[in-house]
């Protein structure tokens, strides 16, 4: 179960980085407005932070599981 959650969190991180990079490039070339870029960056930052917290929690829980056995 933890392995599945870990894979989902890593996938969210990767997708966040790819989307943010794409939107950043579009913003540089003035295809999208700057407001969209900053809102997207904020949203992706929150998703990346949440995914990181999940990954840290899983690492902690995996360590506890190994100590119990």
PyMOL Python script that loads the backbone (N, CA, C, O; Angstrom):
from pymol import cmd

cmd.read_pdbstr("""\
ATOM      1  N   UNK A   1       0.821  -1.197   0.000  1.00  0.00           N
ATOM      2  CA  UNK A   1       0.000   0.000   0.000  1.00  0.00           C
ATOM      3  C   UNK A   1       0.866   1.262   0.000  1.00  0.00           C
ATOM      4  O   UNK A   1       0.601   2.204  -0.747  1.00  0.00           O
ATOM      5  N   UNK A   2       1.916   1.272   0.857  1.00  0.00           N
ATOM      6  CA  UNK A   2       2.792   2.441   0.898  1.00  0.00           C
ATOM      7  C   UNK A   2       3.514   2.634  -0.431  1.00  0.00           C
ATOM      8  O   UNK A   2       3.782   3.760  -0.850  1.00  0.00           O
ATOM      9  N   UNK A   3       3.822   1.520  -1.083  1.00  0.00           N
ATOM     10  CA  UNK A   3       4.510   1.608  -2.369  1.00  0.00           C
ATOM     11  C   UNK A   3       3.623   2.297  -3.409  1.00  0.00           C
ATOM     12  O   UNK A   3       4.114   3.092  -4.211  1.00  0.00           O
ATOM     13  N   UNK A   4       2.332   2.000  -3.402  1.00  0.00           N
ATOM     14  CA  UNK A   4       1.391   2.627  -4.326  1.00  0.00           C
ATOM     15  C   UNK A   4       1.275   4.126  -4.065  1.00  0.00           C
ATOM     16  O   UNK A   4       1.281   4.927  -5.000  1.00  0.00           O
ATOM     17  N   UNK A   5       1.169   4.501  -2.794  1.00  0.00           N
ATOM     18  CA  UNK A   5       1.075   5.921  -2.439  1.00  0.00           C
ATOM     19  C   UNK A   5       2.361   6.647  -2.827  1.00  0.00           C
ATOM     20  O   UNK A   5       2.317   7.777  -3.312  1.00  0.00           O
ATOM     21  N   UNK A   6       3.501   5.996  -2.615  1.00  0.00           N
ATOM     22  CA  UNK A   6       4.789   6.581  -2.988  1.00  0.00           C
ATOM     23  C   UNK A   6       4.855   6.813  -4.499  1.00  0.00           C
ATOM     24  O   UNK A   6       5.308   7.869  -4.941  1.00  0.00           O
ATOM     25  N   UNK A   7       4.410   5.848  -5.286  1.00  0.00           N
ATOM     26  CA  UNK A   7       4.412   6.005  -6.745  1.00  0.00           C
ATOM     27  C   UNK A   7       3.495   7.143  -7.191  1.00  0.00           C
ATOM     28  O   UNK A   7       3.834   7.897  -8.104  1.00  0.00           O
ATOM     29  N   UNK A   8       2.353   7.263  -6.555  1.00  0.00           N
ATOM     30  CA  UNK A   8       1.416   8.340  -6.900  1.00  0.00           C
ATOM     31  C   UNK A   8       2.033   9.701  -6.561  1.00  0.00           C
ATOM     32  O   UNK A   8       1.922  10.640  -7.349  1.00  0.00           O
ATOM     33  N   UNK A   9       2.674   9.813  -5.411  1.00  0.00           N
ATOM     34  CA  UNK A   9       3.290  11.080  -5.008  1.00  0.00           C
ATOM     35  C   UNK A   9       4.427  11.464  -5.946  1.00  0.00           C
ATOM     36  O   UNK A   9       4.561  12.631  -6.314  1.00  0.00           O
ATOM     37  N   UNK A  10       5.239  10.496  -6.332  1.00  0.00           N
ATOM     38  CA  UNK A  10       6.331  10.780  -7.274  1.00  0.00           C
ATOM     39  C   UNK A  10       5.766  11.195  -8.621  1.00  0.00           C
ATOM     40  O   UNK A  10       6.299  12.103  -9.259  1.00  0.00           O
ATOM     41  N   UNK A  11       4.708  10.556  -9.062  1.00  0.00           N
ATOM     42  CA  UNK A  11       4.074  10.919 -10.328  1.00  0.00           C
ATOM     43  C   UNK A  11       3.540  12.348 -10.271  1.00  0.00           C
ATOM     44  O   UNK A  11       3.687  13.102 -11.233  1.00  0.00           O
ATOM     45  N   UNK A  12       2.929  12.721  -9.163  1.00  0.00           N
ATOM     46  CA  UNK A  12       2.426  14.090  -9.003  1.00  0.00           C
ATOM     47  C   UNK A  12       3.570  15.090  -9.073  1.00  0.00           C
ATOM     48  O   UNK A  12       3.444  16.136  -9.710  1.00  0.00           O
ATOM     49  N   UNK A  13       4.686  14.775  -8.421  1.00  0.00           N
ATOM     50  CA  UNK A  13       5.847  15.666  -8.474  1.00  0.00           C
ATOM     51  C   UNK A  13       6.361  15.834  -9.897  1.00  0.00           C
ATOM     52  O   UNK A  13       6.644  16.953 -10.324  1.00  0.00           O
ATOM     53  N   UNK A  14       6.482  14.742 -10.630  1.00  0.00           N
ATOM     54  CA  UNK A  14       6.993  14.800 -12.000  1.00  0.00           C
ATOM     55  C   UNK A  14       6.046  15.579 -12.903  1.00  0.00           C
ATOM     56  O   UNK A  14       6.483  16.422 -13.687  1.00  0.00           O
ATOM     57  N   UNK A  15       4.756  15.301 -12.795  1.00  0.00           N
ATOM     58  CA  UNK A  15       3.773  16.013 -13.618  1.00  0.00           C
ATOM     59  C   UNK A  15       3.767  17.498 -13.272  1.00  0.00           C
ATOM     60  O   UNK A  15       3.649  18.340 -14.161  1.00  0.00           O
ATOM     61  N   UNK A  16       3.894  17.824 -11.990  1.00  0.00           N
ATOM     62  CA  UNK A  16       3.931  19.229 -11.569  1.00  0.00           C
ATOM     63  C   UNK A  16       5.104  19.959 -12.203  1.00  0.00           C
ATOM     64  O   UNK A  16       4.948  21.071 -12.707  1.00  0.00           O
ATOM     65  N   UNK A  17       6.258  19.346 -12.179  1.00  0.00           N
ATOM     66  CA  UNK A  17       7.449  19.976 -12.751  1.00  0.00           C
ATOM     67  C   UNK A  17       7.300  20.148 -14.261  1.00  0.00           C
ATOM     68  O   UNK A  17       7.656  21.194 -14.805  1.00  0.00           O
ATOM     69  N   UNK A  18       6.780  19.138 -14.932  1.00  0.00           N
ATOM     70  CA  UNK A  18       6.606  19.232 -16.386  1.00  0.00           C
ATOM     71  C   UNK A  18       5.604  20.322 -16.746  1.00  0.00           C
ATOM     72  O   UNK A  18       5.863  21.124 -17.644  1.00  0.00           O
ATOM     73  N   UNK A  19       4.469  20.363 -16.063  1.00  0.00           N
ATOM     74  CA  UNK A  19       3.461  21.385 -16.356  1.00  0.00           C
ATOM     75  C   UNK A  19       3.973  22.790 -16.055  1.00  0.00           C
ATOM     76  O   UNK A  19       3.751  23.718 -16.833  1.00  0.00           O
ATOM     77  N   UNK A  20       4.658  22.941 -14.926  1.00  0.00           N
ATOM     78  CA  UNK A  20       5.190  24.246 -14.567  1.00  0.00           C
ATOM     79  C   UNK A  20       6.224  24.713 -15.590  1.00  0.00           C
ATOM     80  O   UNK A  20       6.250  25.889 -15.955  1.00  0.00           O
ATOM     81  N   UNK A  21       7.060  23.812 -16.044  1.00  0.00           N
ATOM     82  CA  UNK A  21       8.052  24.160 -17.068  1.00  0.00           C
ATOM     83  C   UNK A  21       7.368  24.585 -18.363  1.00  0.00           C
ATOM     84  O   UNK A  21       7.768  25.568 -18.986  1.00  0.00           O
ATOM     85  N   UNK A  22       6.347  23.851 -18.763  1.00  0.00           N
ATOM     86  CA  UNK A  22       5.621  24.180 -19.995  1.00  0.00           C
ATOM     87  C   UNK A  22       4.958  25.549 -19.890  1.00  0.00           C
ATOM     88  O   UNK A  22       5.055  26.359 -20.811  1.00  0.00           O
ATOM     89  N   UNK A  23       4.294  25.805 -18.787  1.00  0.00           N
ATOM     90  CA  UNK A  23       3.626  27.097 -18.596  1.00  0.00           C
ATOM     91  C   UNK A  23       4.646  28.225 -18.501  1.00  0.00           C
ATOM     92  O   UNK A  23       4.404  29.328 -18.988  1.00  0.00           O
ATOM     93  N   UNK A  24       5.793  27.948 -17.870  1.00  0.00           N
ATOM     94  CA  UNK A  24       6.841  28.968 -17.767  1.00  0.00           C
ATOM     95  C   UNK A  24       7.364  29.348 -19.145  1.00  0.00           C
ATOM     96  O   UNK A  24       7.574  30.529 -19.425  1.00  0.00           O
ATOM     97  N   UNK A  25       7.574  28.370 -19.998  1.00  0.00           N
ATOM     98  CA  UNK A  25       8.052  28.658 -21.356  1.00  0.00           C
ATOM     99  C   UNK A  25       7.004  29.450 -22.125  1.00  0.00           C
ATOM    100  O   UNK A  25       7.346  30.399 -22.830  1.00  0.00           O
ATOM    101  N   UNK A  26       5.742  29.079 -22.003  1.00  0.00           N
ATOM    102  CA  UNK A  26       4.675  29.833 -22.674  1.00  0.00           C
ATOM    103  C   UNK A  26       4.602  31.261 -22.151  1.00  0.00           C
ATOM    104  O   UNK A  26       4.335  32.189 -22.914  1.00  0.00           O
ATOM    105  N   UNK A  27       4.836  31.442 -20.866  1.00  0.00           N
ATOM    106  CA  UNK A  27       4.809  32.779 -20.284  1.00  0.00           C
ATOM    107  C   UNK A  27       5.985  33.618 -20.776  1.00  0.00           C
ATOM    108  O   UNK A  27       5.834  34.814 -21.022  1.00  0.00           O
ATOM    109  N   UNK A  28       7.134  33.008 -20.918  1.00  0.00           N
ATOM    110  CA  UNK A  28       8.309  33.723 -21.433  1.00  0.00           C
ATOM    111  C   UNK A  28       8.041  34.237 -22.849  1.00  0.00           C
ATOM    112  O   UNK A  28       8.428  35.353 -23.195  1.00  0.00           O
ATOM    113  N   UNK A  29       7.384  33.423 -23.654  1.00  0.00           N
ATOM    114  CA  UNK A  29       7.101  33.809 -25.034  1.00  0.00           C
ATOM    115  C   UNK A  29       5.799  34.603 -25.170  1.00  0.00           C
ATOM    116  O   UNK A  29       5.323  34.824 -26.283  1.00  0.00           O
ATOM    117  N   UNK A  30       5.224  35.030 -24.047  1.00  0.00           N
ATOM    118  CA  UNK A  30       4.001  35.843 -24.003  1.00  0.00           C
ATOM    119  C   UNK A  30       2.795  35.169 -24.664  1.00  0.00           C
ATOM    120  O   UNK A  30       1.930  35.847 -25.218  1.00  0.00           O
ATOM    121  N   UNK A  31       2.739  33.861 -24.606  1.00  0.00           N
ATOM    122  CA  UNK A  31       1.583  33.130 -25.109  1.00  0.00           C
ATOM    123  C   UNK A  31       0.474  33.145 -24.068  1.00  0.00           C
ATOM    124  O   UNK A  31      -0.707  33.220 -24.407  1.00  0.00           O
ATOM    125  N   UNK A  32       0.862  33.073 -22.795  1.00  0.00           N
ATOM    126  CA  UNK A  32      -0.107  33.158 -21.704  1.00  0.00           C
ATOM    127  C   UNK A  32       0.237  34.374 -20.854  1.00  0.00           C
ATOM    128  O   UNK A  32       1.356  34.885 -20.907  1.00  0.00           O
ATOM    129  N   UNK A  33      -0.717  34.822 -20.086  1.00  0.00           N
ATOM    130  CA  UNK A  33      -0.492  36.008 -19.255  1.00  0.00           C
ATOM    131  C   UNK A  33       0.394  35.669 -18.058  1.00  0.00           C
ATOM    132  O   UNK A  33       0.508  34.509 -17.662  1.00  0.00           O
ATOM    133  N   UNK A  34       1.012  36.692 -17.495  1.00  0.00           N
ATOM    134  CA  UNK A  34       1.865  36.503 -16.328  1.00  0.00           C
ATOM    135  C   UNK A  34       1.056  36.029 -15.118  1.00  0.00           C
ATOM    136  O   UNK A  34       1.554  35.277 -14.281  1.00  0.00           O
ATOM    137  N   UNK A  35      -0.203  36.483 -15.041  1.00  0.00           N
ATOM    138  CA  UNK A  35      -1.057  36.094 -13.925  1.00  0.00           C
ATOM    139  C   UNK A  35      -1.264  34.573 -13.916  1.00  0.00           C
ATOM    140  O   UNK A  35      -1.225  33.943 -12.859  1.00  0.00           O
ATOM    141  N   UNK A  36      -1.481  33.997 -15.094  1.00  0.00           N
ATOM    142  CA  UNK A  36      -1.651  32.550 -15.192  1.00  0.00           C
ATOM    143  C   UNK A  36      -0.391  31.833 -14.746  1.00  0.00           C
ATOM    144  O   UNK A  36      -0.460  30.800 -14.080  1.00  0.00           O
ATOM    145  N   UNK A  37       0.758  32.379 -15.110  1.00  0.00           N
ATOM    146  CA  UNK A  37       2.027  31.760 -14.724  1.00  0.00           C
ATOM    147  C   UNK A  37       2.181  31.726 -13.206  1.00  0.00           C
ATOM    148  O   UNK A  37       2.530  30.687 -12.644  1.00  0.00           O
ATOM    149  N   UNK A  38       1.927  32.842 -12.544  1.00  0.00           N
ATOM    150  CA  UNK A  38       2.098  32.896 -11.093  1.00  0.00           C
ATOM    151  C   UNK A  38       1.074  32.030 -10.361  1.00  0.00           C
ATOM    152  O   UNK A  38       1.404  31.399  -9.357  1.00  0.00           O
ATOM    153  N   UNK A  39      -0.158  31.995 -10.852  1.00  0.00           N
ATOM    154  CA  UNK A  39      -1.160  31.117 -10.247  1.00  0.00           C
ATOM    155  C   UNK A  39      -0.785  29.658 -10.449  1.00  0.00           C
ATOM    156  O   UNK A  39      -0.942  28.843  -9.540  1.00  0.00           O
ATOM    157  N   UNK A  40      -0.293  29.324 -11.631  1.00  0.00           N
ATOM    158  CA  UNK A  40       0.130  27.950 -11.909  1.00  0.00           C
ATOM    159  C   UNK A  40       1.326  27.570 -11.049  1.00  0.00           C
ATOM    160  O   UNK A  40       1.399  26.458 -10.525  1.00  0.00           O
ATOM    161  N   UNK A  41       2.258  28.497 -10.910  1.00  0.00           N
ATOM    162  CA  UNK A  41       3.440  28.227 -10.100  1.00  0.00           C
ATOM    163  C   UNK A  41       3.039  27.997  -8.643  1.00  0.00           C
ATOM    164  O   UNK A  41       3.579  27.107  -7.985  1.00  0.00           O
ATOM    165  N   UNK A  42       2.118  28.773  -8.148  1.00  0.00           N
ATOM    166  CA  UNK A  42       1.641  28.602  -6.769  1.00  0.00           C
ATOM    167  C   UNK A  42       0.956  27.251  -6.588  1.00  0.00           C
ATOM    168  O   UNK A  42       1.199  26.548  -5.606  1.00  0.00           O
ATOM    169  N   UNK A  43       0.107  26.897  -7.534  1.00  0.00           N
ATOM    170  CA  UNK A  43      -0.611  25.627  -7.462  1.00  0.00           C
ATOM    171  C   UNK A  43       0.356  24.448  -7.527  1.00  0.00           C
ATOM    172  O   UNK A  43       0.256  23.510  -6.736  1.00  0.00           O
ATOM    173  N   UNK A  44       1.282  24.501  -8.464  1.00  0.00           N
ATOM    174  CA  UNK A  44       2.250  23.414  -8.599  1.00  0.00           C
ATOM    175  C   UNK A  44       3.166  23.341  -7.377  1.00  0.00           C
ATOM    176  O   UNK A  44       3.565  22.253  -6.961  1.00  0.00           O
ATOM    177  N   UNK A  45       3.492  24.475  -6.815  1.00  0.00           N
ATOM    178  CA  UNK A  45       4.310  24.482  -5.610  1.00  0.00           C
ATOM    179  C   UNK A  45       3.617  23.799  -4.451  1.00  0.00           C
ATOM    180  O   UNK A  45       4.241  23.049  -3.700  1.00  0.00           O
ATOM    181  N   UNK A  46       2.327  24.057  -4.305  1.00  0.00           N
ATOM    182  CA  UNK A  46       1.554  23.422  -3.238  1.00  0.00           C
ATOM    183  C   UNK A  46       1.468  21.913  -3.471  1.00  0.00           C
ATOM    184  O   UNK A  46       1.618  21.131  -2.531  1.00  0.00           O
ATOM    185  N   UNK A  47       1.228  21.503  -4.708  1.00  0.00           N
ATOM    186  CA  UNK A  47       1.180  20.071  -5.017  1.00  0.00           C
ATOM    187  C   UNK A  47       2.531  19.405  -4.770  1.00  0.00           C
ATOM    188  O   UNK A  47       2.594  18.297  -4.238  1.00  0.00           O
ATOM    189  N   UNK A  48       3.597  20.074  -5.153  1.00  0.00           N
ATOM    190  CA  UNK A  48       4.935  19.523  -4.935  1.00  0.00           C
ATOM    191  C   UNK A  48       5.232  19.412  -3.442  1.00  0.00           C
ATOM    192  O   UNK A  48       5.797  18.414  -2.993  1.00  0.00           O
ATOM    193  N   UNK A  49       4.857  20.426  -2.678  1.00  0.00           N
ATOM    194  CA  UNK A  49       5.069  20.388  -1.230  1.00  0.00           C
ATOM    195  C   UNK A  49       4.287  19.241  -0.593  1.00  0.00           C
ATOM    196  O   UNK A  49       4.820  18.499   0.231  1.00  0.00           O
ATOM    197  N   UNK A  50       3.026  19.104  -0.979  1.00  0.00           N
ATOM    198  CA  UNK A  50       2.192  18.035  -0.413  1.00  0.00           C
ATOM    199  C   UNK A  50       2.754  16.663  -0.782  1.00  0.00           C
ATOM    200  O   UNK A  50       2.770  15.755   0.049  1.00  0.00           O
ATOM    201  N   UNK A  51       3.209  16.511  -2.007  1.00  0.00           N
ATOM    202  CA  UNK A  51       3.794  15.240  -2.424  1.00  0.00           C
ATOM    203  C   UNK A  51       5.074  14.947  -1.657  1.00  0.00           C
ATOM    204  O   UNK A  51       5.337  13.801  -1.294  1.00  0.00           O
ATOM    205  N   UNK A  52       5.863  15.973  -1.413  1.00  0.00           N
ATOM    206  CA  UNK A  52       7.103  15.797  -0.650  1.00  0.00           C
ATOM    207  C   UNK A  52       6.808  15.361   0.778  1.00  0.00           C
ATOM    208  O   UNK A  52       7.486  14.489   1.321  1.00  0.00           O
ATOM    209  N   UNK A  53       5.801  15.967   1.379  1.00  0.00           N
ATOM    210  CA  UNK A  53       5.416  15.584   2.744  1.00  0.00           C
ATOM    211  C   UNK A  53       4.960  14.125   2.765  1.00  0.00           C
ATOM    212  O   UNK A  53       5.300  13.383   3.687  1.00  0.00           O
ATOM    213  N   UNK A  54       4.207  13.719   1.771  1.00  0.00           N
ATOM    214  CA  UNK A  54       3.754  12.328   1.695  1.00  0.00           C
ATOM    215  C   UNK A  54       4.947  11.386   1.560  1.00  0.00           C
ATOM    216  O   UNK A  54       4.994  10.348   2.220  1.00  0.00           O
ATOM    217  N   UNK A  55       5.913  11.743   0.708  1.00  0.00           N
ATOM    218  CA  UNK A  55       7.084  10.891   0.530  1.00  0.00           C
ATOM    219  C   UNK A  55       7.912  10.791   1.812  1.00  0.00           C
ATOM    220  O   UNK A  55       8.413   9.717   2.146  1.00  0.00           O
ATOM    221  N   UNK A  56       8.055  11.892   2.519  1.00  0.00           N
ATOM    222  CA  UNK A  56       8.796  11.868   3.787  1.00  0.00           C
ATOM    223  C   UNK A  56       8.060  11.003   4.812  1.00  0.00           C
ATOM    224  O   UNK A  56       8.686  10.239   5.547  1.00  0.00           O
ATOM    225  N   UNK A  57       6.740  11.124   4.858  1.00  0.00           N
ATOM    226  CA  UNK A  57       5.959  10.308   5.793  1.00  0.00           C
ATOM    227  C   UNK A  57       6.095   8.828   5.463  1.00  0.00           C
ATOM    228  O   UNK A  57       6.207   7.997   6.364  1.00  0.00           O
ATOM    229  N   UNK A  58       6.087   8.499   4.191  1.00  0.00           N
ATOM    230  CA  UNK A  58       6.228   7.091   3.789  1.00  0.00           C
ATOM    231  C   UNK A  58       7.604   6.566   4.173  1.00  0.00           C
ATOM    232  O   UNK A  58       7.728   5.445   4.668  1.00  0.00           O
ATOM    233  N   UNK A  59       8.637   7.369   3.949  1.00  0.00           N
ATOM    234  CA  UNK A  59       9.986   6.950   4.352  1.00  0.00           C
ATOM    235  C   UNK A  59      10.027   6.699   5.858  1.00  0.00           C
ATOM    236  O   UNK A  59      10.625   5.721   6.307  1.00  0.00           O
ATOM    237  N   UNK A  60       9.404   7.566   6.628  1.00  0.00           N
ATOM    238  CA  UNK A  60       9.359   7.417   8.082  1.00  0.00           C
ATOM    239  C   UNK A  60       8.616   6.143   8.467  1.00  0.00           C
ATOM    240  O   UNK A  60       9.080   5.382   9.316  1.00  0.00           O
ATOM    241  N   UNK A  61       7.461   5.910   7.841  1.00  0.00           N
ATOM    242  CA  UNK A  61       6.669   4.723   8.160  1.00  0.00           C
ATOM    243  C   UNK A  61       7.387   3.445   7.744  1.00  0.00           C
ATOM    244  O   UNK A  61       7.306   2.436   8.445  1.00  0.00           O
ATOM    245  N   UNK A  62       8.091   3.476   6.611  1.00  0.00           N
ATOM    246  CA  UNK A  62       8.848   2.305   6.181  1.00  0.00           C
ATOM    247  C   UNK A  62       9.968   2.005   7.170  1.00  0.00           C
ATOM    248  O   UNK A  62      10.247   0.840   7.451  1.00  0.00           O
ATOM    249  N   UNK A  63      10.609   3.036   7.698  1.00  0.00           N
ATOM    250  CA  UNK A  63      11.656   2.843   8.692  1.00  0.00           C
ATOM    251  C   UNK A  63      11.111   2.241   9.974  1.00  0.00           C
ATOM    252  O   UNK A  63      11.745   1.369  10.568  1.00  0.00           O
ATOM    253  N   UNK A  64       9.944   2.695  10.407  1.00  0.00           N
ATOM    254  CA  UNK A  64       9.300   2.155  11.607  1.00  0.00           C
ATOM    255  C   UNK A  64       8.894   0.696  11.389  1.00  0.00           C
ATOM    256  O   UNK A  64       8.996  -0.126  12.299  1.00  0.00           O
ATOM    257  N   UNK A  65       8.437   0.385  10.182  1.00  0.00           N
ATOM    258  CA  UNK A  65       8.017  -0.973   9.868  1.00  0.00           C
ATOM    259  C   UNK A  65       9.201  -1.919   9.948  1.00  0.00           C
ATOM    260  O   UNK A  65       9.066  -3.035  10.451  1.00  0.00           O
ATOM    261  N   UNK A  66      10.367  -1.492   9.458  1.00  0.00           N
ATOM    262  CA  UNK A  66      11.556  -2.328   9.509  1.00  0.00           C
ATOM    263  C   UNK A  66      12.033  -2.534  10.947  1.00  0.00           C
ATOM    264  O   UNK A  66      12.573  -3.593  11.267  1.00  0.00           O
ATOM    265  N   UNK A  67      11.844  -1.542  11.817  1.00  0.00           N
ATOM    266  CA  UNK A  67      12.284  -1.653  13.203  1.00  0.00           C
ATOM    267  C   UNK A  67      11.401  -2.606  14.005  1.00  0.00           C
ATOM    268  O   UNK A  67      11.875  -3.271  14.926  1.00  0.00           O
ATOM    269  N   UNK A  68      10.123  -2.670  13.653  1.00  0.00           N
ATOM    270  CA  UNK A  68       9.182  -3.519  14.388  1.00  0.00           C
ATOM    271  C   UNK A  68       9.448  -4.987  14.093  1.00  0.00           C
ATOM    272  O   UNK A  68       9.364  -5.833  14.983  1.00  0.00           O
ATOM    273  N   UNK A  69       9.767  -5.283  12.845  1.00  0.00           N
ATOM    274  CA  UNK A  69       9.949  -6.689  12.439  1.00  0.00           C
ATOM    275  C   UNK A  69      11.257  -7.224  12.863  1.00  0.00           C
ATOM    276  O   UNK A  69      11.563  -8.387  12.599  1.00  0.00           O
TER     277      UNK A  69
END
""", "prot")
cmd.dss("prot")
cmd.show_as("cartoon", "prot")
cmd.util.cbc("prot")
cmd.orient("prot")
